[in-house]
């Protein structure tokens, strides 16, 4: 059967969306400068290739389609890198669109899919630096019959992968109606996409199925994350949630992560964060400062 589950991602999309960077200025050239800064794209591509793409490959249910929306203005070398990376996931289609509003670009693409006119379809969103559990598509499909038209599906239990001042941390978290994997069920002929909804509030006006079961996603917070300030505020909450879920049972946590994320242990994801371009640059900078001002470093260590 033709896939009836569709995923969407914005990848440095120049038009307006709910990303803070695209709403930071109305000046298109300034927006290009921000979105296509080499330092930013280096970090975004790193997590896209190391965290996000593998999670699409390890899905147990592969009968889905995934559209990545970006802009023709994306520099050529990054277009080539995006196309090369996406080839590892046959469900992916890269869509270059100049529409000034992301939602309109997505809706236009949806209208071209014949199945949406004749069948109920499910639509979810994913950011380029986050990951889905291996059973994500399978779980959406098995629960889709239980959700009424225009209803939502949310899987609030997942992981926060964050770089703190001291070290990288991987913590269990619980966030109802989180944007990661936020899903919408459309009746036949209805065009609507999850980027057009306020994930934190749409449940007030639409029926919502919340599935608080196994770990469902990895939410990353890094130097080029649009929501890094918000994630820092949530760190203490995640630490408390992690203690409630796993406490002093690291083996149980390890097995839960392995079961849901391609057989990988927590150390695998911590290593990814540790090796991020921004973290390597920070360590190089610290070494350079230490070499130039060894006396200051010694005084600081002695305080």
C-alpha positions in Angstrom: 0.0 0.0 0.0 1.1 3.6 -0.7 2.5 5.1 2.5 -0.2 6.9 4.6 2.3 8.3 7.1 4.2 11.5 6.2 7.0 13.2 8.1 8.2 16.8 7.6 11.4 18.7 8.4 12.6 22.2 7.8 16.3 22.3 7.1 17.6 25.9 7.2 14.4 27.0 5.4 14.6 30.6 4.5 10.9 31.3 4.7 9.0 32.0 7.9 8.2 29.2 10.3 8.1 28.7 14.0 11.9 28.7 14.2 13.1 31.7 16.1 15.9 32.5 13.6 13.4 32.9 10.7 11.4 35.4 12.8 14.5 37.4 14.1 14.5 39.7 11.0 12.5 40.7 8.0 15.6 41.4 6.0 16.1 38.4 3.7 19.8 39.0 3.2 20.4 39.2 7.0 18.3 36.0 7.4 20.5 34.2 4.8 23.6 35.3 6.7 22.3 33.9 9.9 20.9 30.6 8.5 23.8 29.8 6.2 26.6 30.8 8.5 29.3 28.1 8.1 29.6 27.6 11.8 25.9 27.1 12.2 25.6 24.7 9.3 28.6 22.7 10.4 26.9 22.0 13.7 23.4 21.4 12.2 24.8 18.9 9.6 26.7 17.1 12.3 23.7 16.3 14.4 21.5 15.7 11.3 24.0 13.0 10.2 24.8 11.5 13.6 21.5 11.7 15.4 18.5 12.3 13.1 19.2 10.3 10.0 20.1 7.1 11.8 16.8 7.2 13.7 14.9 7.3 10.4 17.0 4.3 9.1 16.4 2.2 12.2 12.5 2.4 12.0 10.9 -1.0 12.3 8.0 0.2 10.1 9.6 1.6 6.9 6.3 2.3 5.1 6.4 6.1 5.4 7.5 9.1 3.5 9.6 12.0 4.8 9.9 15.4 3.1 12.8 17.8 4.0 12.0 21.4 3.1 14.9 23.7 2.4 15.4 26.7 0.1 17.0 27.0 -3.3 19.3 29.7 -1.8 21.0 27.0 0.3 24.7 27.2 -0.8 25.6 24.6 -3.4 28.1 22.7 -1.3 25.5 22.2 1.4 22.9 21.1 -1.1 25.3 18.4 -2.2 26.0 17.3 1.3 22.3 17.2 2.1 21.5 15.1 -1.0 24.4 12.8 -0.2 23.3 12.2 3.4 19.7 11.7 2.5 20.4 9.0 0.0 20.9 6.6 3.0 17.1 6.9 3.7 15.0 6.0 0.7 11.9 7.4 2.3 13.3 10.9 2.1 12.5 13.5 -0.6 14.2 16.9 -0.5 11.9 19.7 -1.5 13.4 23.1 -2.6 10.8 25.8 -2.2 10.8 29.6 -2.3 7.5 30.0 -0.6 7.9 32.8 2.0 5.9 30.7 4.6 6.9 27.1 5.4 3.3 26.0 6.1 2.2 26.9 2.6 5.1 25.0 1.1 4.3 21.9 3.0 0.5 22.1 2.2 1.3 22.5 -1.5 3.4 19.3 -1.4 0.7 17.4 0.5 -1.9 18.3 -2.1 0.2 16.5 -4.8 0.1 13.2 -2.9 -2.8 11.1 -4.3 -3.5 9.1 -1.2 -4.4 12.1 0.9 -7.5 12.6 -1.3 -8.8 9.1 -0.7 -7.5 7.9 2.7 -7.0 9.0 6.2 -3.3 10.1 6.6 -1.0 10.8 9.5 1.5 13.7 9.5 4.3 14.3 11.9 7.2 16.7 12.4 10.9 16.3 13.3 13.7 18.8 13.7 17.0 18.1 12.0 19.0 17.6 15.2 16.6 15.3 17.0 15.9 11.6 16.8 13.0 9.2 16.9 12.8 5.8 18.7 12.9 2.8 16.4 9.3 1.9 17.0 8.0 5.5 16.4 6.3 4.9 13.0 5.1 1.5 14.1 3.5 3.0 17.2 1.9 5.8 15.2 0.4 3.3 12.7 -1.0 1.0 15.4 -2.7 3.9 17.2 -4.0 5.8 14.2 -7.3 3.9 14.1 -7.9 5.0 17.7 -7.6 8.7 16.9 -10.6 10.6 15.4 -10.1 12.9 12.4 -8.2 16.0 13.2 -6.9 14.3 16.3 -3.3 14.4 17.7 -0.8 11.8 18.9 1.9 12.7 21.3 4.7 10.6 22.8 5.9 12.7 25.7 8.6 10.4 27.2 12.1 10.6 25.8 15.6 11.8 26.3 17.4 15.1 26.6 20.9 15.1 25.2 22.6 18.3 26.4 26.0 19.8 26.8 26.3 21.5 30.2 29.1 23.6 31.6 30.7 20.4 33.1 30.0 17.6 30.6 27.4 16.1 28.3 24.3 14.5 29.9 21.7 12.1 28.6 18.6 12.3 30.8 15.1 10.8 30.6 12.4 13.5 30.4 8.6 13.9 30.1 7.2 16.7 28.1 3.5 16.5 27.1 2.7 17.6 23.5 6.4 18.1 22.7 7.1 19.2 19.1 9.3 16.1 18.4 7.2 13.6 16.5 4.0 15.7 17.1 1.4 14.0 14.9 -1.9 15.0 13.3 -4.5 12.7 11.7 -6.2 14.1 8.6 -9.5 12.8 7.1 -9.5 12.1 3.3 -9.2 15.3 1.2 -8.1 17.5 4.2 -4.8 19.4 3.9 -3.2 20.3 7.3 0.3 19.8 8.6 1.7 19.8 12.1 3.9 22.9 11.6 0.7 24.8 11.3 -0.3 23.9 14.8 0.9 25.2 18.2 2.1 21.9 19.6 1.9 23.2 23.2 -1.7 24.3 23.0 -3.6 22.6 20.1 -4.6 19.8 22.5 -7.0 22.4 24.0 -9.2 22.4 20.9 -8.6 18.9 19.4 -8.8 15.4 20.8 -5.3 14.1 21.7 -3.9 10.6 22.4 -1.0 10.8 24.7 1.2 7.7 24.8 3.5 7.9 27.9 5.1 4.5 27.2 8.7 3.7 26.3 11.3 6.3 25.4 10.2 7.9 22.1 12.7 10.5 21.1 16.1 12.3 21.7 15.9 16.0 22.1 19.3 17.7 21.6 20.5 21.0 23.0 23.8 22.3 21.6 25.7 25.5 20.6 23.6 26.0 17.4 20.3 24.9 18.7 17.4 27.4 18.2 16.1 26.5 21.7 19.3 26.3 23.7 18.3 28.9 26.2 14.9 27.2 26.9 16.7 23.8 27.2 19.0 25.2 29.9 15.9 26.2 31.9 14.6 22.6 31.6 17.8 20.9 32.6 17.0 20.7 36.3 13.5 19.4 35.5 15.0 16.7 33.3 17.4 15.7 36.1 14.5 15.3 38.4 12.5 13.3 35.9 15.5 11.1 35.2 15.9 10.4 38.9 12.2 9.4 39.1 12.4 7.1 36.1 15.7 5.4 36.7 17.2 6.7 39.9 20.4 4.8 40.7 19.7 2.1 38.1 22.1 2.8 35.3 21.8 -0.7 33.8 18.0 -0.3 33.5 18.6 3.0 31.8 21.2 1.5 29.4 18.8 -1.3 28.4 15.9 1.1 27.8 18.1 3.3 25.5 19.5 0.3 23.6 16.0 -1.1 23.1 14.6 2.1 21.6 17.5 3.6 19.8 19.1 1.2 17.4 20.9 -0.9 20.0 23.1 2.0 21.1 24.2 2.5 24.7 24.0 6.0 26.3 27.7 6.3 25.9 27.2 6.4 22.1 25.1 9.5 22.3 27.2 11.2 24.9 30.2 10.6 22.6 28.3 12.3 19.8 27.7 15.4 21.9 31.3 15.4 23.1 32.6 15.3 19.5 30.3 18.0 18.2 32.2 20.8 16.2 31.3 23.4 18.8 32.7 21.3 21.6 35.9 20.6 19.8 36.3 24.3 19.1 35.7 25.2 22.7 38.3 22.7 23.9 40.8 24.1 21.4 40.1 27.6 22.6 40.6 26.5 26.2 43.9 24.9 25.4 45.1 28.0 23.6 44.1 30.2 26.6 45.9 27.8 28.9 49.0 27.9 26.8 49.0 31.7 26.6 48.1 32.4 30.3 49.3 29.4 32.4 49.6 31.6 35.5 45.9 32.7 35.3 44.8 29.1 34.8 46.8 28.0 37.9 45.2 30.7 40.0 41.8 29.8 38.9 42.4 26.1 39.7 43.5 27.1 43.2 40.5 29.1 44.1 
